[in-house]
Amino acid sequence: MTDDGCRLWSEVSGDGPPVVLVHGGPGWWDVFHDLVLPGFTLHRWDQRGAGRSDRRGPYTLTRFVEDLETIRHTTGHEQVTLIGHSWGAALALQYAAVHLDHLTHLILVSSTGLDGTPPTYRDRVADILAHTPPDDPWIARISTGFADRETALDYARQLNTPRFEPNQECADALLAELRALPDRAAACRRIAVPTLLIHGAEDLRPPYVTDSLLEALPNAERVVLDGVAHYPWVEDPDAFEKVVRAYLS
């Protein structure tokens, strides 16, 4: 429960140093249920407004940062590792700018960098959908985040089980606020915590979109995984686990 009375769904698994998982979206829910990291305690949660958490605002960056701090506090540890995916990578960076002393490492997965999705993104999505067998439109859209088109729809269904209703109001509000921030690069230059960028070589938002983060973050490095796209822990769980464990060891 947050300090403004919002109930946030969360789940804990594993044993070891704490890792808080920050899912993508916004206006979506946790999809890290298939992530396995032996030797670590994983803390999953649904951000407010969607999934199993209360569907209520305010939908602001400040509020979502403090919601993440609520989850960090429930771990019982002063310092945690954050793994943020897509929008969750942006939220993790916002959190780091305010609560850097509570972090040991940042791992940013499939980030869109400081400039957002590239101009080619929408055209590439449209082309893939034009060649995707008819299906649930939402599942078809999510399937564009996978490299192997023969398994993409199955992966998308797996990722969306359980399935909830996306919160477009939440997404619009948070993305608009994020785009309006005056100088995210300057904020990143103050985030000295060790940071790993993990990106799929086949992501429709190519690895180069994170060049801006490599330039701005003082202690960052990037690993690009071949043969995977936007959800690398789903498409190649062994490679993803190997990279994360090596970085945190």
N, C-alpha and C positions, 0 to 999 in steps of 0.2 A: 504494500500500500504506500503510495506516495504522500508527500506532505499536503497535497491538495485533495486527498481522498480518492485518487484514481487507483483501481485495482489492476495491477500488472501481472499477467500470467508468467510464471517462470518454472523451470525444471532443472534439476541438478543431476549429473551423472559422472561416474568416474572417481578417481582418487589421485590426488597429487596437487601440484601448484595450480592456482585458480586461473582459468581462462574464461573471459566473458565474451560471448558471441553476439555480434551486433548485425542483425539481418538487414537485407536490402529493402527497397521500396521507393519512397516512403508510402505509408498507407497499406503496407503488406504485413506479413507475419513471418515468424521464424521458419526457415526451411533447412536448418542444420541438423535435422534429425538423423541423417545418415553419416554425419561426421563422427569419426572415431579417432581419438588421440590417447592411446594408452599412456598412463603415467601422469595424466592431468585431470583435474576436475573441471568439467564443462558446465557453464551456466548459460542456459538458453532462456530467452524471454521474448514476448510479443510486445512491440512498442504500442503505446496508447493509440486508440482509435481503430485498431484492427485485430483480427485473429481472436484470441481468447482473452485479451485485455479489454477493459472498459472502452466503449466507443464514445469517447468524449475528448474535447480539447482541454486547454488551448493547444493549437498546433503551431508551436513556435520552436525555434532552435534552442532558446534558453530553457524552455520547459523540457524538451527531449534530452538535453544534456543533463539536467537535474534528475530526470527519470533514470538515466543510465547510472548516475551517481547513487541513486537508491538501490539499483541492482548490485553495484559494486559493494555497497555497504552490507548487503545481505550475505556476501561471500564470507564475511568475517575476517577479511584480509585488508590491510592498509594498501597493498599494491597488488595489481593484477595485470595480466596480459589481455589486451583487447584484440579480437579478430573481427574486423568489419568488412562486410561484403557490399560492393556497389554503393548505393546510397549509405549503407552502414559504415563504409569507409569514410565518407564525408562526416557523418555524425561522430565517428571515433576521433577524427581530427578536431572537431569542434570541442569534444570533451577534453582532449589533450591540451587544448589551448587554455582551459580553465582549471583542470585537475591534473596537471602533469605529474605532481608529486605522488599520485596514486597509481602510476603506471610503471611496469618494468619493461614492457615491449609493446609495440604496435605492429599488427600484421594487417595490411590493407589488401583485400582480395578483389580483383576485377574493378578497381577504382576507375572513375572517369576523370581523374586528375582535377586540375583547377579550372579547366575550361569547358567541362561537360562533354557530351557526346559529339563526335566529329560530324561534319556536314554530310558525309556519306552514309551515316547510320540508317536513316529512315529509308533510303533507297535500297540498301542491302536487306533490310527487314522485309520490305515490300516484295523484293525479288524472291526471297526464300518462301514467303507465304504464297506467292503465285504458283510455286511448285510443290506445295505441301498438300497432301491429301485432305479432303474436307474433314473437319473435326470440330470439336468445341473451339470457338474462336479464341477464348482465353488460353486454352491449352496450346493451340497452334501458335499463338503469339509467344508464349513462354518457351516453346520448343526452339525458337530462333536463337536461344542462348546456348544451344548445344552444337558441337562440331559435326557429329556423325548423324546425318539426316535419317538413316535407317532406324536408329534407336531414339531419336530426339523426342518423338511424341510420347514414347513410354517413359523416358526420363522426366518429361514435363508433368505427366500424370503422377509419377512417383513423388516429384518435388511438391506437388500440390495436394498431397494427402497427409493430413486432413486439409480440406479446402474451405476457405471463408470468402467473404465478400470484400474486395478491395475498397479502400476509403479514398475516393478521388479528391474530396475536399481537403483531407489531410495532405495528400501528395502535392496538390497545387499550392497550398499555403507554404509548406516547407521548402519546396523547390524554388518558389518565387523569392523567399527570404534568402536562401542560399545564393541564388544568382545575384542578389542585390548587395551582398557583402562587399565592402569597398576594397579590401586588399587582403585576400586570403593568403597570398604568398608571404606577406610580412608576418602573419600569424604563424605560418608554418616554420619560418626561420627561427622561431623561438621554441620549437618543439624538438628538443635534443635527444629524446628517448630513442633507443635503437628501433628502427622501423624497417620492415620488410614489405616490399610490394610483390604480390604474386599475381601473375596475369597469364591467361590462356592465349597461346599464339593465334588461335582461330577466333578469338572474341571479335564480334562486330564493332566493338570499341577497341581498336588495336592497341598493343602495348605502348605505342608512342604517346598515347593520351596521358600517360603517367610521367612523361619526361618533365613536365612542370613540377611535379612533386619531387622527383629526384634532384632537381635544381634548387628547390626551396627548402627541403628538409635537410638539416645539417648532418644527420646520421642515418641515411637511408640507402638501401640497396634493392635491386629488383631481380626476381627470378621469373623467367618465361617458360611455361610448361607447353611442350609440343602436343598437338593432337587434341587439345581441349579448348573450350570457349569460355563462357561466362560463369560456369559452375564447376570449377576444376575438381573440387572434392567429391563431386558426384561422378564425373566422367573418368577420373583417374585417381581414386582415393589413395592408392599406394604411393604414387608420386607426391601427392599433396601432403600426406602424412610425413613422408620422408623429409621434405623441405621444411615443414614446420618444426618437426622434432629436432632437426639439425640446427635450426636457428635458435631454438629455445634451450638447447643443451649447454 
